[in-house]
């Protein structure tokens, strides 16, 4: 997954909802099974994706991360992709919300 880590640090404030894309790439010579994609941690950070349950060799898919702060502060979550072979890939996601001056 890239980029890694993902940070929303550009002075966002309550009501903003910026998104960033993460690319999942299968660099192996065979299809990779995807069992689950989950974002755990703060609910101000969410994900949606277009990843199939089987990602073709050399294929890519996209996970869109969105930061929707409802308070001021620093928020963090972990994006986890679990493959059918048992491999687990993780990515740190953070967001900072500040008072809009």
C-alpha positions as CSV (number, residue, x, y, z in Angstrom):
1,X,0.0,0.0,0.0
2,X,1.3,3.4,-0.9
3,X,1.8,6.1,0.2
4,X,2.6,5.0,3.7
5,X,1.9,6.5,6.2
6,X,-1.0,8.9,5.3
7,X,-1.3,12.2,7.1
8,X,-4.0,14.9,6.9
9,X,-1.9,17.7,8.4
10,X,-2.8,20.8,6.4
11,X,-4.8,22.8,8.9
12,X,-8.1,21.2,8.5
13,X,-11.0,22.3,10.7
14,X,-14.4,20.9,11.7
15,X,-16.6,20.4,8.7
16,X,-13.8,19.7,6.2
17,X,-13.7,16.3,4.5
18,X,-10.5,16.0,2.5
19,X,-9.7,12.6,0.9
20,X,-6.5,10.9,-0.1
21,X,-6.0,7.8,-2.3
22,X,-3.9,4.8,-1.3
23,X,-2.9,2.4,-4.1
24,X,-2.8,-1.4,-3.4
25,X,-0.5,-3.1,-5.8
26,X,-0.1,-6.8,-6.3
27,X,3.6,-7.2,-7.3
28,X,3.5,-11.0,-7.3
29,X,3.2,-13.3,-10.4
30,X,-0.2,-14.7,-9.3
31,X,-3.5,-13.4,-8.1
32,X,-3.7,-12.2,-4.5
33,X,-6.9,-12.9,-2.5
34,X,-8.2,-10.0,-0.3
35,X,-10.2,-11.2,2.7
36,X,-10.8,-7.8,4.4
37,X,-9.9,-4.2,4.4
38,X,-10.7,-2.3,7.6
39,X,-9.9,1.0,9.3
40,X,-9.7,0.8,13.0
41,X,-9.3,3.7,15.4
42,X,-10.9,7.1,15.3
43,X,-14.3,7.5,13.6
44,X,-13.2,10.9,12.1
45,X,-11.1,8.8,9.6
46,X,-13.1,6.5,7.1
47,X,-12.3,4.4,4.1
48,X,-14.0,3.1,1.0
49,X,-12.4,1.0,-1.7
50,X,-12.8,-0.6,-5.1
51,X,-10.6,-3.6,-4.3
52,X,-11.8,-7.0,-5.6
53,X,-11.7,-10.2,-3.6
54,X,-9.0,-11.4,-6.0
55,X,-6.4,-8.9,-7.2
56,X,-4.8,-10.0,-10.5
57,X,-1.0,-10.4,-10.8
58,X,0.3,-6.9,-11.4
59,X,-3.1,-5.4,-10.7
60,X,-3.9,-2.4,-8.5
61,X,-6.9,-1.1,-6.7
62,X,-7.6,2.1,-4.7
63,X,-8.6,2.8,-1.1
64,X,-9.9,6.3,-0.5
65,X,-9.3,7.6,3.0
66,X,-11.4,10.6,4.2
67,X,-10.8,12.8,7.2
68,X,-14.0,14.3,8.7
69,X,-13.1,15.9,12.0
70,X,-15.9,16.7,14.4
71,X,-13.6,18.1,17.1
72,X,-10.2,19.8,17.3
73,X,-7.1,17.6,17.9
74,X,-5.0,14.8,16.5
75,X,-6.8,11.6,15.3
76,X,-5.2,8.3,14.4
77,X,-6.3,5.0,12.8
78,X,-4.8,1.9,11.3
79,X,-5.7,0.6,7.9
80,X,-5.4,-3.1,7.7
81,X,-5.5,-5.3,4.6
82,X,-5.8,-9.0,5.2
83,X,-4.8,-11.4,2.4
84,X,-6.2,-14.9,1.9
85,X,-2.7,-16.4,2.4
86,X,-2.7,-14.9,6.0
87,X,-0.5,-11.9,5.2
88,X,-1.5,-8.7,7.0
89,X,-0.5,-5.3,5.7
90,X,-1.0,-2.2,7.8
91,X,-0.8,1.5,7.2
92,X,-0.9,4.4,9.8
93,X,-3.4,7.2,9.1
94,X,-3.5,10.4,11.1
95,X,-5.4,13.6,10.9
96,X,-5.0,17.0,12.6
97,X,-7.9,19.4,13.1
98,X,-7.2,23.0,14.2
99,X,-9.2,26.1,15.0
100,X,-9.8,28.1,11.8
101,X,-8.3,31.5,12.4
